[in-house]
Amino acid sequence: MGGLPIGAIFYGGLESSSLFGMKFAYFKGYELGDKAVEFLVGVQGQAIRKSVGVVGGMVVGAVAATWVSVKTSFTHGDEKEPFWYYKTN
């Protein structure tokens, strides 16, 4: 049952510092979480959500436009080729 008292002192110091660190991290996380919720609910958060929605709509529209194939039946004068043939060649 013998031993050096330095082990108990080291353990006590480690325990108290870890408890302080956990309390600090908990309250810092709570503070940052509170600020994040305030930001998301506030005016800036609403503006960001709206702009992300607009950009998302543009991306979805662009992807949908690449899937659709549109061909015209316009002709150039008496030619039999479609009108777009003369514009691209």
PDB file of N, CA, C and O in Angstrom, chain B, residues numbered from 101:
ATOM      1  N   MET B 101       0.816  -1.185   0.000  1.00  0.00           N
ATOM      2  CA  MET B 101       0.000   0.000   0.000  1.00  0.00           C
ATOM      3  C   MET B 101       0.856   1.242   0.000  1.00  0.00           C
ATOM      4  O   MET B 101       0.365   2.337   0.279  1.00  0.00           O
ATOM      5  N   GLY B 102       2.075   1.096  -0.296  1.00  0.00           N
ATOM      6  CA  GLY B 102       2.959   2.255  -0.313  1.00  0.00           C
ATOM      7  C   GLY B 102       2.968   2.899  -1.679  1.00  0.00           C
ATOM      8  O   GLY B 102       2.376   2.367  -2.619  1.00  0.00           O
ATOM      9  N   GLY B 103       3.603   3.989  -1.801  1.00  0.00           N
ATOM     10  CA  GLY B 103       3.724   4.677  -3.067  1.00  0.00           C
ATOM     11  C   GLY B 103       4.023   6.135  -2.846  1.00  0.00           C
ATOM     12  O   GLY B 103       3.999   6.639  -1.723  1.00  0.00           O
ATOM     13  N   LEU B 104       4.300   6.784  -3.921  1.00  0.00           N
ATOM     14  CA  LEU B 104       4.609   8.200  -3.825  1.00  0.00           C
ATOM     15  C   LEU B 104       3.321   9.021  -3.883  1.00  0.00           C
ATOM     16  O   LEU B 104       2.395   8.657  -4.608  1.00  0.00           O
ATOM     17  N   PRO B 105       3.247  10.113  -3.136  1.00  0.00           N
ATOM     18  CA  PRO B 105       2.049  10.960  -3.184  1.00  0.00           C
ATOM     19  C   PRO B 105       1.951  11.769  -4.481  1.00  0.00           C
ATOM     20  O   PRO B 105       0.920  12.385  -4.752  1.00  0.00           O
ATOM     21  N   ILE B 106       3.004  11.768  -5.267  1.00  0.00           N
ATOM     22  CA  ILE B 106       2.978  12.546  -6.514  1.00  0.00           C
ATOM     23  C   ILE B 106       1.920  12.004  -7.488  1.00  0.00           C
ATOM     24  O   ILE B 106       1.359  12.766  -8.276  1.00  0.00           O
ATOM     25  N   GLY B 107       1.647  10.697  -7.437  1.00  0.00           N
ATOM     26  CA  GLY B 107       0.625  10.109  -8.302  1.00  0.00           C
ATOM     27  C   GLY B 107      -0.757  10.647  -7.987  1.00  0.00           C
ATOM     28  O   GLY B 107      -1.526  10.974  -8.891  1.00  0.00           O
ATOM     29  N   ALA B 108      -1.073  10.739  -6.694  1.00  0.00           N
ATOM     30  CA  ALA B 108      -2.385  11.266  -6.299  1.00  0.00           C
ATOM     31  C   ALA B 108      -2.501  12.745  -6.654  1.00  0.00           C
ATOM     32  O   ALA B 108      -3.557  13.206  -7.087  1.00  0.00           O
ATOM     33  N   ILE B 109      -1.424  13.473  -6.469  1.00  0.00           N
ATOM     34  CA  ILE B 109      -1.438  14.906  -6.811  1.00  0.00           C
ATOM     35  C   ILE B 109      -1.609  15.083  -8.320  1.00  0.00           C
ATOM     36  O   ILE B 109      -2.384  15.928  -8.769  1.00  0.00           O
ATOM     37  N   PHE B 110      -0.886  14.287  -9.091  1.00  0.00           N
ATOM     38  CA  PHE B 110      -0.996  14.357 -10.547  1.00  0.00           C
ATOM     39  C   PHE B 110      -2.413  14.021 -11.001  1.00  0.00           C
ATOM     40  O   PHE B 110      -2.974  14.704 -11.858  1.00  0.00           O
ATOM     41  N   TYR B 111      -2.991  12.959 -10.423  1.00  0.00           N
ATOM     42  CA  TYR B 111      -4.345  12.557 -10.781  1.00  0.00           C
ATOM     43  C   TYR B 111      -5.356  13.648 -10.423  1.00  0.00           C
ATOM     44  O   TYR B 111      -6.256  13.939 -11.212  1.00  0.00           O
ATOM     45  N   GLY B 112      -5.215  14.253  -9.238  1.00  0.00           N
ATOM     46  CA  GLY B 112      -6.129  15.322  -8.827  1.00  0.00           C
ATOM     47  C   GLY B 112      -6.022  16.537  -9.730  1.00  0.00           C
ATOM     48  O   GLY B 112      -7.034  17.137 -10.092  1.00  0.00           O
ATOM     49  N   GLY B 113      -4.805  16.899 -10.095  1.00  0.00           N
ATOM     50  CA  GLY B 113      -4.623  18.037 -11.008  1.00  0.00           C
ATOM     51  C   GLY B 113      -5.171  17.761 -12.387  1.00  0.00           C
ATOM     52  O   GLY B 113      -5.774  18.636 -13.009  1.00  0.00           O
ATOM     53  N   LEU B 114      -4.962  16.534 -12.876  1.00  0.00           N
ATOM     54  CA  LEU B 114      -5.478  16.152 -14.189  1.00  0.00           C
ATOM     55  C   LEU B 114      -7.001  16.149 -14.201  1.00  0.00           C
ATOM     56  O   LEU B 114      -7.619  16.596 -15.167  1.00  0.00           O
ATOM     57  N   GLU B 115      -7.607  15.644 -13.126  1.00  0.00           N
ATOM     58  CA  GLU B 115      -9.059  15.599 -13.049  1.00  0.00           C
ATOM     59  C   GLU B 115      -9.660  17.004 -13.001  1.00  0.00           C
ATOM     60  O   GLU B 115     -10.640  17.284 -13.692  1.00  0.00           O
ATOM     61  N   SER B 116      -9.078  17.885 -12.190  1.00  0.00           N
ATOM     62  CA  SER B 116      -9.631  19.240 -12.092  1.00  0.00           C
ATOM     63  C   SER B 116      -9.442  20.012 -13.387  1.00  0.00           C
ATOM     64  O   SER B 116     -10.322  20.775 -13.785  1.00  0.00           O
ATOM     65  N   SER B 117      -8.303  19.824 -14.052  1.00  0.00           N
ATOM     66  CA  SER B 117      -8.105  20.536 -15.324  1.00  0.00           C
ATOM     67  C   SER B 117      -9.021  19.981 -16.408  1.00  0.00           C
ATOM     68  O   SER B 117      -9.502  20.740 -17.248  1.00  0.00           O
ATOM     69  N   SER B 118      -9.273  18.674 -16.408  1.00  0.00           N
ATOM     70  CA  SER B 118     -10.171  18.120 -17.415  1.00  0.00           C
ATOM     71  C   SER B 118     -11.613  18.573 -17.165  1.00  0.00           C
ATOM     72  O   SER B 118     -12.351  18.815 -18.119  1.00  0.00           O
ATOM     73  N   LEU B 119     -12.019  18.688 -15.912  1.00  0.00           N
ATOM     74  CA  LEU B 119     -13.357  19.199 -15.618  1.00  0.00           C
ATOM     75  C   LEU B 119     -13.499  20.648 -16.053  1.00  0.00           C
ATOM     76  O   LEU B 119     -14.532  21.045 -16.593  1.00  0.00           O
ATOM     77  N   PHE B 120     -12.453  21.438 -15.816  1.00  0.00           N
ATOM     78  CA  PHE B 120     -12.484  22.832 -16.264  1.00  0.00           C
ATOM     79  C   PHE B 120     -12.574  22.898 -17.788  1.00  0.00           C
ATOM     80  O   PHE B 120     -13.332  23.698 -18.336  1.00  0.00           O
ATOM     81  N   GLY B 121     -11.796  22.053 -18.471  1.00  0.00           N
ATOM     82  CA  GLY B 121     -11.830  22.028 -19.938  1.00  0.00           C
ATOM     83  C   GLY B 121     -13.187  21.609 -20.468  1.00  0.00           C
ATOM     84  O   GLY B 121     -13.667  22.173 -21.452  1.00  0.00           O
ATOM     85  N   MET B 122     -13.819  20.622 -19.826  1.00  0.00           N
ATOM     86  CA  MET B 122     -15.136  20.182 -20.272  1.00  0.00           C
ATOM     87  C   MET B 122     -16.184  21.263 -20.063  1.00  0.00           C
ATOM     88  O   MET B 122     -17.039  21.470 -20.924  1.00  0.00           O
ATOM     89  N   LYS B 123     -16.129  21.958 -18.923  1.00  0.00           N
ATOM     90  CA  LYS B 123     -17.076  23.048 -18.680  1.00  0.00           C
ATOM     91  C   LYS B 123     -16.879  24.171 -19.682  1.00  0.00           C
ATOM     92  O   LYS B 123     -17.848  24.730 -20.196  1.00  0.00           O
ATOM     93  N   PHE B 124     -15.608  24.507 -19.964  1.00  0.00           N
ATOM     94  CA  PHE B 124     -15.310  25.569 -20.926  1.00  0.00           C
ATOM     95  C   PHE B 124     -15.829  25.194 -22.310  1.00  0.00           C
ATOM     96  O   PHE B 124     -16.463  26.010 -22.979  1.00  0.00           O
ATOM     97  N   ALA B 125     -15.563  23.959 -22.741  1.00  0.00           N
ATOM     98  CA  ALA B 125     -16.016  23.515 -24.060  1.00  0.00           C
ATOM     99  C   ALA B 125     -17.543  23.480 -24.137  1.00  0.00           C
ATOM    100  O   ALA B 125     -18.119  23.845 -25.162  1.00  0.00           O
ATOM    101  N   TYR B 126     -18.202  23.044 -23.061  1.00  0.00           N
ATOM    102  CA  TYR B 126     -19.659  22.983 -23.046  1.00  0.00           C
ATOM    103  C   TYR B 126     -20.264  24.370 -23.205  1.00  0.00           C
ATOM    104  O   TYR B 126     -21.135  24.580 -24.048  1.00  0.00           O
ATOM    105  N   PHE B 127     -19.803  25.309 -22.398  1.00  0.00           N
ATOM    106  CA  PHE B 127     -20.382  26.651 -22.467  1.00  0.00           C
ATOM    107  C   PHE B 127     -19.993  27.370 -23.748  1.00  0.00           C
ATOM    108  O   PHE B 127     -20.784  28.154 -24.273  1.00  0.00           O
ATOM    109  N   LYS B 128     -18.787  27.122 -24.267  1.00  0.00           N
ATOM    110  CA  LYS B 128     -18.396  27.729 -25.544  1.00  0.00           C
ATOM    111  C   LYS B 128     -19.259  27.159 -26.672  1.00  0.00           C
ATOM    112  O   LYS B 128     -19.688  27.898 -27.558  1.00  0.00           O
ATOM    113  N   GLY B 129     -19.512  25.861 -26.642  1.00  0.00           N
ATOM    114  CA  GLY B 129     -20.382  25.251 -27.651  1.00  0.00           C
ATOM    115  C   GLY B 129     -21.806  25.776 -27.560  1.00  0.00           C
ATOM    116  O   GLY B 129     -22.452  26.005 -28.582  1.00  0.00           O
ATOM    117  N   TYR B 130     -22.294  25.965 -26.345  1.00  0.00           N
ATOM    118  CA  TYR B 130     -23.635  26.510 -26.161  1.00  0.00           C
ATOM    119  C   TYR B 130     -23.698  27.929 -26.709  1.00  0.00           C
ATOM    120  O   TYR B 130     -24.674  28.304 -27.360  1.00  0.00           O
ATOM    121  N   GLU B 131     -22.666  28.711 -26.449  1.00  0.00           N
ATOM    122  CA  GLU B 131     -22.627  30.095 -26.928  1.00  0.00           C
ATOM    123  C   GLU B 131     -22.572  30.145 -28.451  1.00  0.00           C
ATOM    124  O   GLU B 131     -23.281  30.938 -29.071  1.00  0.00           O
ATOM    125  N   LEU B 132     -21.739  29.308 -29.057  1.00  0.00           N
ATOM    126  CA  LEU B 132     -21.647  29.282 -30.518  1.00  0.00           C
ATOM    127  C   LEU B 132     -22.933  28.750 -31.149  1.00  0.00           C
ATOM    128  O   LEU B 132     -23.364  29.242 -32.192  1.00  0.00           O
ATOM    129  N   GLY B 133     -23.544  27.750 -30.521  1.00  0.00           N
ATOM    130  CA  GLY B 133     -24.809  27.227 -31.029  1.00  0.00           C
ATOM    131  C   GLY B 133     -25.918  28.264 -30.965  1.00  0.00           C
ATOM    132  O   GLY B 133     -26.745  28.359 -31.872  1.00  0.00           O
ATOM    133  N   ASP B 134     -25.930  29.038 -29.891  1.00  0.00           N
ATOM    134  CA  ASP B 134     -26.913  30.111 -29.751  1.00  0.00           C
ATOM    135  C   ASP B 134     -26.733  31.156 -30.845  1.00  0.00           C
ATOM    136  O   ASP B 134     -27.712  31.629 -31.421  1.00  0.00           O
ATOM    137  N   LYS B 135     -25.490  31.514 -31.132  1.00  0.00           N
ATOM    138  CA  LYS B 135     -25.224  32.485 -32.199  1.00  0.00           C
ATOM    139  C   LYS B 135     -25.613  31.918 -33.560  1.00  0.00           C
ATOM    140  O   LYS B 135     -26.128  32.644 -34.411  1.00  0.00           O
ATOM    141  N   ALA B 136     -25.368  30.608 -33.773  1.00  0.00           N
ATOM    142  CA  ALA B 136     -25.722  29.989 -35.051  1.00  0.00           C
ATOM    143  C   ALA B 136     -27.233  29.988 -35.258  1.00  0.00           C
ATOM    144  O   ALA B 136     -27.706  30.275 -36.358  1.00  0.00           O
ATOM    145  N   VAL B 137     -27.989  29.670 -34.220  1.00  0.00           N
ATOM    146  CA  VAL B 137     -29.452  29.673 -34.338  1.00  0.00           C
ATOM    147  C   VAL B 137     -29.960  31.084 -34.568  1.00  0.00           C
ATOM    148  O   VAL B 137     -30.871  31.300 -35.367  1.00  0.00           O
ATOM    149  N   GLU B 138     -29.373  32.042 -33.871  1.00  0.00           N
ATOM    150  CA  GLU B 138     -29.764  33.443 -34.064  1.00  0.00           C
ATOM    151  C   GLU B 138     -29.491  33.894 -35.492  1.00  0.00           C
ATOM    152  O   GLU B 138     -30.281  34.639 -36.071  1.00  0.00           O
ATOM    153  N   PHE B 139     -28.371  33.443 -36.063  1.00  0.00           N
ATOM    154  CA  PHE B 139     -28.040  33.791 -37.440  1.00  0.00           C
ATOM    155  C   PHE B 139     -29.019  33.159 -38.417  1.00  0.00           C
ATOM    156  O   PHE B 139     -29.481  33.822 -39.346  1.00  0.00           O
ATOM    157  N   LEU B 140     -29.344  31.877 -38.217  1.00  0.00           N
ATOM    158  CA  LEU B 140     -30.235  31.188 -39.149  1.00  0.00           C
ATOM    159  C   LEU B 140     -31.648  31.743 -39.111  1.00  0.00           C
ATOM    160  O   LEU B 140     -32.344  31.733 -40.126  1.00  0.00           O
ATOM    161  N   VAL B 141     -32.078  32.226 -37.960  1.00  0.00           N
ATOM    162  CA  VAL B 141     -33.426  32.760 -37.834  1.00  0.00           C
ATOM    163  C   VAL B 141     -33.479  34.220 -38.262  1.00  0.00           C
ATOM    164  O   VAL B 141     -34.542  34.720 -38.630  1.00  0.00           O
ATOM    165  N   GLY B 142     -32.347  34.906 -38.216  1.00  0.00           N
ATOM    166  CA  GLY B 142     -32.297  36.334 -38.495  1.00  0.00           C
ATOM    167  C   GLY B 142     -32.441  36.673 -39.968  1.00  0.00           C
ATOM    168  O   GLY B 142     -32.707  35.811 -40.806  1.00  0.00           O
ATOM    169  N   VAL B 143     -32.260  37.951 -40.257  1.00  0.00           N
ATOM    170  CA  VAL B 143     -32.433  38.476 -41.616  1.00  0.00           C
ATOM    171  C   VAL B 143     -31.377  37.913 -42.558  1.00  0.00           C
ATOM    172  O   VAL B 143     -31.695  37.564 -43.695  1.00  0.00           O
ATOM    173  N   GLN B 144     -30.130  37.817 -42.111  1.00  0.00           N
ATOM    174  CA  GLN B 144     -29.069  37.292 -42.972  1.00  0.00           C
ATOM    175  C   GLN B 144     -29.317  35.834 -43.325  1.00  0.00           C
ATOM    176  O   GLN B 144     -29.083  35.422 -44.462  1.00  0.00           O
ATOM    177  N   GLY B 145     -29.782  35.061 -42.372  1.00  0.00           N
ATOM    178  CA  GLY B 145     -30.090  33.658 -42.644  1.00  0.00           C
ATOM    179  C   GLY B 145     -31.206  33.501 -43.661  1.00  0.00           C
ATOM    180  O   GLY B 145     -31.149  32.623 -44.521  1.00  0.00           O
ATOM    181  N   GLN B 146     -32.216  34.348 -43.565  1.00  0.00           N
ATOM    182  CA  GLN B 146     -33.314  34.307 -44.530  1.00  0.00           C
ATOM    183  C   GLN B 146     -32.814  34.668 -45.924  1.00  0.00           C
ATOM    184  O   GLN B 146     -33.217  34.047 -46.907  1.00  0.00           O
ATOM    185  N   ALA B 147     -31.942  35.666 -46.014  1.00  0.00           N
ATOM    186  CA  ALA B 147     -31.402  36.065 -47.314  1.00  0.00           C
ATOM    187  C   ALA B 147     -30.557  34.948 -47.923  1.00  0.00           C
ATOM    188  O   ALA B 147     -30.621  34.701 -49.127  1.00  0.00           O
ATOM    189  N   ILE B 148     -29.771  34.281 -47.091  1.00  0.00           N
ATOM    190  CA  ILE B 148     -28.946  33.178 -47.595  1.00  0.00           C
ATOM    191  C   ILE B 148     -29.823  32.023 -48.059  1.00  0.00           C
ATOM    192  O   ILE B 148     -29.569  31.437 -49.111  1.00  0.00           O
ATOM    193  N   ARG B 149     -30.857  31.689 -47.280  1.00  0.00           N
ATOM    194  CA  ARG B 149     -31.753  30.601 -47.691  1.00  0.00           C
ATOM    195  C   ARG B 149     -32.444  30.936 -49.012  1.00  0.00           C
ATOM    196  O   ARG B 149     -32.599  30.063 -49.866  1.00  0.00           O
ATOM    197  N   LYS B 150     -32.857  32.182 -49.185  1.00  0.00           N
ATOM    198  CA  LYS B 150     -33.522  32.577 -50.428  1.00  0.00           C
ATOM    199  C   LYS B 150     -32.558  32.501 -51.612  1.00  0.00           C
ATOM    200  O   LYS B 150     -32.921  32.014 -52.683  1.00  0.00           O
ATOM    201  N   SER B 151     -31.326  32.985 -51.416  1.00  0.00           N
ATOM    202  CA  SER B 151     -30.359  32.962 -52.517  1.00  0.00           C
ATOM    203  C   SER B 151     -29.957  31.535 -52.864  1.00  0.00           C
ATOM    204  O   SER B 151     -29.746  31.225 -54.037  1.00  0.00           O
ATOM    205  N   VAL B 152     -29.847  30.659 -51.865  1.00  0.00           N
ATOM    206  CA  VAL B 152     -29.532  29.258 -52.149  1.00  0.00           C
ATOM    207  C   VAL B 152     -30.680  28.620 -52.926  1.00  0.00           C
ATOM    208  O   VAL B 152     -30.445  27.800 -53.814  1.00  0.00           O
ATOM    209  N   GLY B 153     -31.904  28.982 -52.605  1.00  0.00           N
ATOM    210  CA  GLY B 153     -33.054  28.469 -53.343  1.00  0.00           C
ATOM    211  C   GLY B 153     -33.060  28.927 -54.792  1.00  0.00           C
ATOM    212  O   GLY B 153     -33.391  28.152 -55.689  1.00  0.00           O
ATOM    213  N   VAL B 154     -32.696  30.187 -55.025  1.00  0.00           N
ATOM    214  CA  VAL B 154     -32.657  30.715 -56.395  1.00  0.00           C
ATOM    215  C   VAL B 154     -31.561  30.019 -57.193  1.00  0.00           C
ATOM    216  O   VAL B 154     -31.785  29.611 -58.333  1.00  0.00           O
ATOM    217  N   VAL B 155     -30.374  29.883 -56.598  1.00  0.00           N
ATOM    218  CA  VAL B 155     -29.271  29.213 -57.291  1.00  0.00           C
ATOM    219  C   VAL B 155     -29.625  27.748 -57.558  1.00  0.00           C
ATOM    220  O   VAL B 155     -29.333  27.221 -58.631  1.00  0.00           O
ATOM    221  N   GLY B 156     -30.252  27.096 -56.583  1.00  0.00           N
ATOM    222  CA  GLY B 156     -30.675  25.709 -56.789  1.00  0.00           C
ATOM    223  C   GLY B 156     -31.671  25.579 -57.928  1.00  0.00           C
ATOM    224  O   GLY B 156     -31.596  24.637 -58.717  1.00  0.00           O
ATOM    225  N   GLY B 157     -32.603  26.520 -58.016  1.00  0.00           N
ATOM    226  CA  GLY B 157     -33.554  26.506 -59.131  1.00  0.00           C
ATOM    227  C   GLY B 157     -32.877  26.692 -60.472  1.00  0.00           C
ATOM    228  O   GLY B 157     -33.252  26.060 -61.459  1.00  0.00           O
ATOM    229  N   MET B 158     -31.875  27.565 -60.507  1.00  0.00           N
ATOM    230  CA  MET B 158     -31.136  27.777 -61.757  1.00  0.00           C
ATOM    231  C   MET B 158     -30.372  26.517 -62.159  1.00  0.00           C
ATOM    232  O   MET B 158     -30.329  26.162 -63.337  1.00  0.00           O
ATOM    233  N   VAL B 159     -29.773  25.845 -61.184  1.00  0.00           N
ATOM    234  CA  VAL B 159     -29.018  24.623 -61.483  1.00  0.00           C
ATOM    235  C   VAL B 159     -29.959  23.527 -61.971  1.00  0.00           C
ATOM    236  O   VAL B 159     -29.664  22.839 -62.948  1.00  0.00           O
ATOM    237  N   VAL B 160     -31.088  23.365 -61.290  1.00  0.00           N
ATOM    238  CA  VAL B 160     -32.051  22.350 -61.717  1.00  0.00           C
ATOM    239  C   VAL B 160     -32.589  22.679 -63.106  1.00  0.00           C
ATOM    240  O   VAL B 160     -32.762  21.777 -63.926  1.00  0.00           O
ATOM    241  N   GLY B 161     -32.851  23.938 -63.382  1.00  0.00           N
ATOM    242  CA  GLY B 161     -33.314  24.339 -64.711  1.00  0.00           C
ATOM    243  C   GLY B 161     -32.275  24.081 -65.787  1.00  0.00           C
ATOM    244  O   GLY B 161     -32.608  23.648 -66.890  1.00  0.00           O
ATOM    245  N   ALA B 162     -31.007  24.349 -65.464  1.00  0.00           N
ATOM    246  CA  ALA B 162     -29.941  24.106 -66.442  1.00  0.00           C
ATOM    247  C   ALA B 162     -29.784  22.613 -66.723  1.00  0.00           C
ATOM    248  O   ALA B 162     -29.581  22.213 -67.869  1.00  0.00           O
ATOM    249  N   VAL B 163     -29.877  21.797 -65.684  1.00  0.00           N
ATOM    250  CA  VAL B 163     -29.770  20.344 -65.884  1.00  0.00           C
ATOM    251  C   VAL B 163     -30.959  19.840 -66.688  1.00  0.00           C
ATOM    252  O   VAL B 163     -30.795  19.003 -67.575  1.00  0.00           O
ATOM    253  N   ALA B 164     -32.145  20.337 -66.390  1.00  0.00           N
ATOM    254  CA  ALA B 164     -33.328  19.909 -67.135  1.00  0.00           C
ATOM    255  C   ALA B 164     -33.238  20.342 -68.592  1.00  0.00           C
ATOM    256  O   ALA B 164     -33.697  19.620 -69.478  1.00  0.00           O
ATOM    257  N   ALA B 165     -32.657  21.504 -68.853  1.00  0.00           N
ATOM    258  CA  ALA B 165     -32.530  21.980 -70.231  1.00  0.00           C
ATOM    259  C   ALA B 165     -31.565  21.118 -71.034  1.00  0.00           C
ATOM    260  O   ALA B 165     -31.713  21.005 -72.251  1.00  0.00           O
ATOM    261  N   THR B 166     -30.591  20.516 -70.387  1.00  0.00           N
ATOM    262  CA  THR B 166     -29.668  19.652 -71.131  1.00  0.00           C
ATOM    263  C   THR B 166     -30.325  18.325 -71.506  1.00  0.00           C
ATOM    264  O   THR B 166     -29.873  17.668 -72.443  1.00  0.00           O
ATOM    265  N   TRP B 167     -31.374  17.917 -70.803  1.00  0.00           N
ATOM    266  CA  TRP B 167     -32.045  16.658 -71.105  1.00  0.00           C
ATOM    267  C   TRP B 167     -33.056  16.792 -72.247  1.00  0.00           C
ATOM    268  O   TRP B 167     -33.401  15.805 -72.896  1.00  0.00           O
ATOM    269  N   VAL B 168     -33.527  18.016 -72.488  1.00  0.00           N
ATOM    270  CA  VAL B 168     -34.569  18.235 -73.489  1.00  0.00           C
ATOM    271  C   VAL B 168     -33.918  18.502 -74.835  1.00  0.00           C
ATOM    272  O   VAL B 168     -33.005  19.321 -74.941  1.00  0.00           O
ATOM    273  N   SER B 169     -34.387  17.816 -75.851  1.00  0.00           N
ATOM    274  CA  SER B 169     -33.877  18.016 -77.206  1.00  0.00           C
ATOM    275  C   SER B 169     -34.948  18.732 -78.026  1.00  0.00           C
ATOM    276  O   SER B 169     -36.048  18.211 -78.214  1.00  0.00           O
ATOM    277  N   VAL B 170     -34.625  19.914 -78.507  1.00  0.00           N
ATOM    278  CA  VAL B 170     -35.576  20.713 -79.281  1.00  0.00           C
ATOM    279  C   VAL B 170     -35.061  20.818 -80.710  1.00  0.00           C
ATOM    280  O   VAL B 170     -33.925  21.232 -80.941  1.00  0.00           O
ATOM    281  N   LYS B 171     -35.899  20.443 -81.659  1.00  0.00           N
ATOM    282  CA  LYS B 171     -35.544  20.558 -83.069  1.00  0.00           C
ATOM    283  C   LYS B 171     -36.606  21.402 -83.763  1.00  0.00           C
ATOM    284  O   LYS B 171     -37.799  21.275 -83.489  1.00  0.00           O
ATOM    285  N   THR B 172     -36.154  22.256 -84.657  1.00  0.00           N
ATOM    286  CA  THR B 172     -37.085  23.125 -85.382  1.00  0.00           C
ATOM    287  C   THR B 172     -37.328  22.571 -86.775  1.00  0.00           C
ATOM    288  O   THR B 172     -36.535  21.788 -87.300  1.00  0.00           O
ATOM    289  N   SER B 173     -38.419  22.984 -87.351  1.00  0.00           N
ATOM    290  CA  SER B 173     -38.722  22.558 -88.719  1.00  0.00           C
ATOM    291  C   SER B 173     -38.642  23.739 -89.681  1.00  0.00           C
ATOM    292  O   SER B 173     -39.116  23.657 -90.814  1.00  0.00           O
ATOM    293  N   PHE B 174     -38.039  24.839 -89.225  1.00  0.00           N
ATOM    294  CA  PHE B 174     -37.879  25.990 -90.121  1.00  0.00           C
ATOM    295  C   PHE B 174     -36.858  25.663 -91.202  1.00  0.00           C
ATOM    296  O   PHE B 174     -35.876  24.963 -90.956  1.00  0.00           O
ATOM    297  N   THR B 175     -37.105  26.178 -92.401  1.00  0.00           N
ATOM    298  CA  THR B 175     -36.151  25.985 -93.501  1.00  0.00           C
ATOM    299  C   THR B 175     -35.690  27.340 -93.997  1.00  0.00           C
ATOM    300  O   THR B 175     -36.342  28.359 -93.773  1.00  0.00           O
ATOM    301  N   HIS B 176     -34.564  27.333 -94.671  1.00  0.00           N
ATOM    302  CA  HIS B 176     -33.965  28.558 -95.197  1.00  0.00           C
ATOM    303  C   HIS B 176     -34.227  28.611 -96.696  1.00  0.00           C
ATOM    304  O   HIS B 176     -33.573  27.912 -97.471  1.00  0.00           O
ATOM    305  N   GLY B 177     -35.162  29.421 -97.094  1.00  0.00           N
ATOM    306  CA  GLY B 177     -35.490  29.547 -98.516  1.00  0.00           C
ATOM    307  C   GLY B 177     -36.099  28.265 -99.050  1.00  0.00           C
ATOM    308  O   GLY B 177     -37.032  27.716 -98.464  1.00  0.00           O
ATOM    309  N   ASP B 178     -35.557  27.785-100.183  1.00  0.00           N
ATOM    310  CA  ASP B 178     -36.065  26.562-100.819  1.00  0.00           C
ATOM    311  C   ASP B 178     -35.297  25.324-100.370  1.00  0.00           C
ATOM    312  O   ASP B 178     -35.559  24.225-100.859  1.00  0.00           O
ATOM    313  N   GLU B 179     -34.383  25.481 -99.476  1.00  0.00           N
ATOM    314  CA  GLU B 179     -33.556  24.356 -99.036  1.00  0.00           C
ATOM    315  C   GLU B 179     -34.374  23.383 -98.188  1.00  0.00           C
ATOM    316  O   GLU B 179     -35.385  23.756 -97.595  1.00  0.00           O
ATOM    317  N   LYS B 180     -33.925  22.147 -98.143  1.00  0.00           N
ATOM    318  CA  LYS B 180     -34.612  21.120 -97.376  1.00  0.00           C
ATOM    319  C   LYS B 180     -34.022  20.945 -95.971  1.00  0.00           C
ATOM    320  O   LYS B 180     -34.633  20.306 -95.115  1.00  0.00           O
ATOM    321  N   GLU B 181     -32.836  21.513 -95.739  1.00  0.00           N
ATOM    322  CA  GLU B 181     -32.204  21.372 -94.428  1.00  0.00           C
ATOM    323  C   GLU B 181     -32.879  22.301 -93.423  1.00  0.00           C
ATOM    324  O   GLU B 181     -33.367  23.364 -93.808  1.00  0.00           O
ATOM    325  N   PRO B 182     -32.918  21.932 -92.165  1.00  0.00           N
ATOM    326  CA  PRO B 182     -33.502  22.813 -91.143  1.00  0.00           C
ATOM    327  C   PRO B 182     -32.714  24.104 -90.997  1.00  0.00           C
ATOM    328  O   PRO B 182     -31.553  24.188 -91.396  1.00  0.00           O
ATOM    329  N   PHE B 183     -33.353  25.095 -90.427  1.00  0.00           N
ATOM    330  CA  PHE B 183     -32.749  26.425 -90.287  1.00  0.00           C
ATOM    331  C   PHE B 183     -31.495  26.388 -89.424  1.00  0.00           C
ATOM    332  O   PHE B 183     -30.532  27.094 -89.723  1.00  0.00           O
ATOM    333  N   TRP B 184     -31.478  25.593 -88.373  1.00  0.00           N
ATOM    334  CA  TRP B 184     -30.316  25.572 -87.480  1.00  0.00           C
ATOM    335  C   TRP B 184     -29.077  25.014 -88.179  1.00  0.00           C
ATOM    336  O   TRP B 184     -27.957  25.294 -87.751  1.00  0.00           O
ATOM    337  N   TYR B 185     -29.250  24.239 -89.235  1.00  0.00           N
ATOM    338  CA  TYR B 185     -28.123  23.662 -89.953  1.00  0.00           C
ATOM    339  C   TYR B 185     -27.237  24.767 -90.544  1.00  0.00           C
ATOM    340  O   TYR B 185     -26.012  24.648 -90.538  1.00  0.00           O
ATOM    341  N   TYR B 186     -27.853  25.839 -91.053  1.00  0.00           N
ATOM    342  CA  TYR B 186     -27.096  26.942 -91.664  1.00  0.00           C
ATOM    343  C   TYR B 186     -26.426  27.820 -90.618  1.00  0.00           C
ATOM    344  O   TYR B 186     -25.391  28.430 -90.888  1.00  0.00           O
ATOM    345  N   LYS B 187     -26.997  27.885 -89.452  1.00  0.00           N
ATOM    346  CA  LYS B 187     -26.435  28.733 -88.401  1.00  0.00           C
ATOM    347  C   LYS B 187     -25.187  28.107 -87.772  1.00  0.00           C
ATOM    348  O   LYS B 187     -24.283  28.826 -87.349  1.00  0.00           O
ATOM    349  N   THR B 188     -25.135  26.805 -87.709  1.00  0.00           N
ATOM    350  CA  THR B 188     -24.017  26.163 -87.019  1.00  0.00           C
ATOM    351  C   THR B 188     -22.915  25.735 -87.979  1.00  0.00           C
ATOM    352  O   THR B 188     -21.772  25.578 -87.551  1.00  0.00           O
ATOM    353  N   ASN B 189     -23.212  25.541 -89.255  1.00  0.00           N
ATOM    354  CA  ASN B 189     -22.192  25.066 -90.207  1.00  0.00           C
ATOM    355  C   ASN B 189     -21.690  26.157 -91.096  1.00  0.00           C
ATOM    356  O   ASN B 189     -20.833  25.915 -91.946  1.00  0.00           O
TER     357      ASN B 189
END
